[in-house]
Amino acid sequence: MTSTLTPVRKRSALTKGQLPKYAPYVVLGVALVLGAAILALIGFNAFGWGVVSAILFAAGLVAWSAAVEGSRKAKDKLATCLVVGAFLIALLPLISVIWTVMVNGIPGLLNPGFLGTSMNGVTGVYDNRAAEGTGPVIGGIYHALIGTLQITLLATVISVPVGLLTAIYLVEYGNDRPLARAITFFVDVMTGIPSIVAGLFAAAFFFAVVGPGTKTGAVAAVALSVLMIPVVVRSSEEMLKIVPNELREAAYALGVRKWRTILKVVIPTAISGIASGVTLAIARVIGETAPILVTAGFATSINNNVFGGWMASLPTFIYTQILNPTSPSNPDPSSQRAWGAALVLIILVMLLNLGARLIARVFAPKTGRR
């Protein structure tokens, strides 16, 4: 009889002095009710309710833990609440931005022809009709979408080889030489360059080489590459540094040349981080407005030639639709187009991140046996 009761006593001893698993849920429910009651007395709003409930939850959980588990566990609960609270505070702006853009951008995205037409021929007459309810909101972002993709693609083609080769030199060949130190210094300086300065540099460069008034998508791509290259260099450099030296030494021991070791061993090992860095660089520049206005201008029609003529992009489209509505007396249709373009821009950034993860998964070195 004694042997059958002993395990029960051991389990009770192990669980003694611990909060039950449902304790956080109970405290959360009580905190929500008390928070709603307090806010009802001073004026209810959702944000205040969340803040008051969070404070009550943390205080209640820590106090209960101190009474049952002791001060050590209570301090642990307090630290956990502070960390989770800081995470939620950091997450609030992101959720707010995404929610605001979705609420205001989905109506514009659902307009007929929004993704497949340009603003060529769209005047304030059509927006006045749309505002009066006698016609749909016409005009779309096709020309700006094509311009954004072309300019960003060309900037990536320019930046990634330059940035990656620079990072390879700094990590594999630099050896703290004066040239390597100078490159590191200038990369750090370029990281903090304002975007408008990059646009002015590209405009001045093509002014001196081609002629005054040169505004094309290629000029904009050069301006964006000035902003992308430091990000690519820094991210690629850090990823190459974390590749174990044992991999390099093993390749050298087998008689593999250095350039081939870098190409076949080092880069494939670091490709996941390099792809993420390139994605961050693209996301850094895809929403830039000032360099595009200075170097590519703005167009309302489709331009498929990135090397000739003014070219629109999504950031400049948003900027002009808000600042200079198609119909100044009825700006709502223009605002709707701008919000729709902003939503498309966010979707593009999300797709870039997913693409980087896919590239990293495909090209990352395989581990384990199949």
PAZAGU-608837 format. One record per residue (C-alpha): x, y negated, z. Coordinates in steps of 0.05 Angstrom, whole numbers, padded with zeros to 5 digits, always signed. Layout:
BEGIN
XYZ ...
% end
This chain:
BEGIN
+00000+00000+00000 +00058-00046+00017 +00092-00034-00050 +00031-00054-00089 +00024-00120-00052 +00097-00141-00055 +00097-00165-00128 +00036-00209-00114 +00072-00242-00056 +00134-00253-00099 +00094-00286-00154 +00060-00331-00103 +00127-00351-00074 +00153-00369-00143 +00093-00413-00161 +00088-00445-00093 +00102-00519-00093 +00088-00529-00167 +00033-00569-00201 -00017-00526-00239 -00011-00526-00315 -00077-00565-00322 -00052-00622-00277 -00032-00670-00334 -00100-00661-00367 -00137-00675-00303 -00096-00737-00289 -00106-00760-00361 -00181-00752-00356 -00184-00790-00291 -00138-00845-00319 -00182-00854-00381 -00245-00861-00338 -00213-00909-00289 -00182-00949-00345 -00248-00956-00380 -00281-00978-00315 -00227-01030-00301 -00230-01058-00372 -00306-01060-00369 -00300-01110-00312 -00251-01157-00347 -00270-01147-00420 -00262-01081-00456 -00214-01072-00515 -00181-01009-00542 -00109-01033-00535 -00118-01055-00463 -00154-00990-00447 -00095-00950-00474 -00043-00991-00434 -00081-00988-00368 -00096-00914-00377 -00023-00899-00391 -00001-00936-00328 -00053-00900-00286 -00034-00833-00317 +00040-00842-00301 +00026-00867-00230 -00023-00811-00216 +00020-00755-00244 +00083-00779-00207 +00045-00788-00141 +00014-00718-00146 +00082-00688-00164 +00115-00723-00105 +00062-00696-00057 +00065-00624-00082 +00134-00614-00113 +00178-00664-00078 +00216-00726-00098 +00262-00690-00147 +00206-00665-00191 +00170-00731-00184 +00231-00768-00211 +00233-00719-00269 +00159-00732-00284 +00171-00807-00281 +00229-00802-00330 +00187-00759-00377 +00130-00810-00375 +00178-00867-00390 +00210-00830-00449 +00143-00811-00478 +00116-00881-00467 +00176-00912-00502 +00165-00864-00561 +00092-00883-00566 +00108-00957-00562 +00158-00949-00619 +00106-00909-00658 +00051-00960-00651 +00077-01010-00703 +00086-00954-00754 +00016-00928-00743 -00012-00999-00745 +00023-01015-00811 +00002-00950-00844 -00070-00957-00820 -00075-01030-00842 -00046-01015-00911 -00091-00955-00920 -00155-00991-00899 -00140-01051-00944 -00105-01013-01000 -00152-00955-01014 -00207-01000-01044 -00156-01030-01092 -00128-00962-01109 -00197-00937-01127 -00209-00993-01177 -00217-00965-01248 -00153-00970-01287 -00112-00994-01227 -00055-00945-01241 -00061-00943-01316 -00069-01016-01338 -00029-01080-01332 -00047-01152-01318 -00039-01172-01391 -00098-01215-01411 -00130-01215-01342 -00152-01285-01323 -00190-01318-01267 -00255-01309-01305 -00255-01234-01292 -00238-01245-01218 -00295-01295-01212 -00343-01243-01240 -00317-01191-01193 -00325-01238-01133 -00396-01253-01155 -00412-01180-01162 -00426-01183-01237 -00365-01142-01257 -00311-01096-01232 -00241-01116-01210 -00198-01104-01271 -00123-01107-01279 -00073-01058-01250 -00002-01045-01231 +00021-01000-01288 +00072-01051-01313 +00098-01064-01243 +00102-00989-01227 +00141-00975-01291 +00188-01034-01275 +00200-01010-01204 +00216-00940-01226 +00263-00963-01281 +00300-01014-01240 +00308-00968-01180 +00330-00910-01223 +00383-00952-01257 +00407-00980-01190 +00412-00909-01163 +00452-00886-01224 +00500-00943-01212 +00505-00938-01136 +00508-00863-01121 +00571-00846-01161 +00607-00908-01137 +00586-00899-01065 +00600-00824-01063 +00668-00830-01096 +00687-00886-01048 +00666-00843-00989 +00707-00784-01015 +00768-00829-01022 +00760-00856-00951 +00752-00787-00920 +00796-00742-00963 +00850-00788-00990 +00851-00852-00950 +00890-00828-00889 +00884-00897-00856 +00922-00931-00913 +00917-01007-00922 +00871-00997-00983 +00825-00952-00943 +00822-01002-00886 +00807-01058-00935 +00751-01018-00967 +00721-01002-00899 +00723-01076-00881 +00689-01099-00945 +00636-01044-00939 +00620-01069-00870 +00615-01140-00896 +00570-01118-00954 +00523-01082-00906 +00502-01149-00877 +00494-01187-00942 +00425-01219-00948 +00386-01193-01007 +00379-01261-01039 +00455-01268-01041 +00459-01202-01079 +00408-01228-01128 +00446-01294-01137 +00511-01255-01147 +00481-01212-01203 +00448-01273-01235 +00514-01312-01234 +00553-01253-01260 +00508-01243-01320 +00505-01318-01330 +00581-01318-01339 +00584-01255-01382 +00520-01258-01424 +00494-01328-01419 +00448-01374-01379 +00378-01352-01363 +00391-01278-01370 +00335-01241-01332 +00326-01167-01345 +00314-01104-01306 +00388-01086-01313 +00408-01150-01277 +00359-01132-01222 +00389-01062-01218 +00459-01091-01209 +00433-01135-01153 +00400-01076-01119 +00463-01034-01127 +00501-01086-01087 +00454-01071-01030 +00453-00996-01041 +00527-00982-01046 +00546-00997-00973 +00490-00953-00948 +00511-00895-00993 +00584-00904-00974 +00570-00905-00899 +00521-00847-00898 +00563-00803-00945 +00627-00819-00905 +00595-00796-00840 +00568-00732-00872 +00636-00715-00903 +00671-00726-00836 +00628-00674-00801 +00648-00619-00850 +00694-00573-00809 +00767-00577-00828 +00770-00501-00824 +00731-00497-00889 +00782-00541-00924 +00841-00504-00895 +00811-00437-00915 +00804-00461-00987 +00875-00489-00987 +00901-00422-00960 +00870-00387-01020 +00906-00433-01067 +00846-00476-01086 +00864-00546-01109 +00841-00605-01068 +00793-00633-01120 +00761-00566-01129 +00755-00556-01053 +00719-00623-01048 +00673-00606-01106 +00657-00534-01087 +00663-00533-01011 +00659-00602-00979 +00604-00635-01020 +00557-00574-01020 +00565-00569-00944 +00548-00643-00935 +00496-00648-00990 +00437-00649-00942 +00462-00711-00906 +00485-00744-00970 +00415-00735-01001 +00384-00766-00939 +00432-00824-00943 +00415-00836-01016 +00341-00834-00999 +00352-00886-00944 +00390-00930-00993 +00333-00925-01044 +00281-00940-00990 +00325-00999-00970 +00319-01032-01038 +00254-01008-01069 +00215-01061-01031 +00262-01120-01042 +00228-01181-01071 +00278-01239-01073 +00332-01205-01116 +00280-01183-01167 +00249-01253-01173 +00318-01283-01184 +00344-01230-01233 +00283-01199-01269 +00230-01253-01263 +00158-01232-01268 +00116-01205-01325 +00043-01188-01333 +00053-01140-01391 +00088-01073-01399 +00162-01076-01413 +00195-01008-01424 +00264-01038-01441 +00303-01047-01377 +00358-01083-01415 +00315-01136-01448 +00261-01185-01427 +00229-01202-01360 +00204-01143-01320 +00155-01137-01262 +00161-01094-01200 +00114-01075-01144 +00145-01123-01093 +00141-01182-01141 +00071-01162-01162 +00049-01163-01089 +00084-01230-01078 +00052-01265-01138 -00017-01236-01126 -00017-01264-01055 +00019-01329-01068 -00013-01345-01136 -00081-01310-01141 -00108-01300-01211 -00168-01341-01190 -00150-01392-01136 -00224-01402-01120 -00236-01327-01110 -00171-01296-01083 -00204-01231-01058 -00192-01190-01123 -00119-01211-01124 -00113-01193-01050 -00144-01125-01064 -00094-01112-01119 -00036-01132-01073 -00059-01085-01018 -00066-01029-01068 +00004-01041-01094 +00031-01041-01023 -00002-00973-01011 +00029-00946-01075 +00097-00972-01052 +00090-00935-00985 +00070-00872-01021 +00132-00877-01066 +00177-00882-01004 +00143-00821-00974 +00153-00782-01038 +00226-00802-01039 +00235-00774-00969 +00201-00709-00988 +00244-00705-01050 +00307-00714-01009 +00286-00658-00962 +00273-00613-01022 +00341-00629-01053 +00375-00617-00987 +00341-00550-00979 +00357-00527-01050 +00430-00549-01051 +00449-00536-00979 +00497-00478-00968 +00461-00413-00953 +00471-00382-00885 +00459-00311-00863 +00444-00250-00904 +00387-00241-00951 
% end
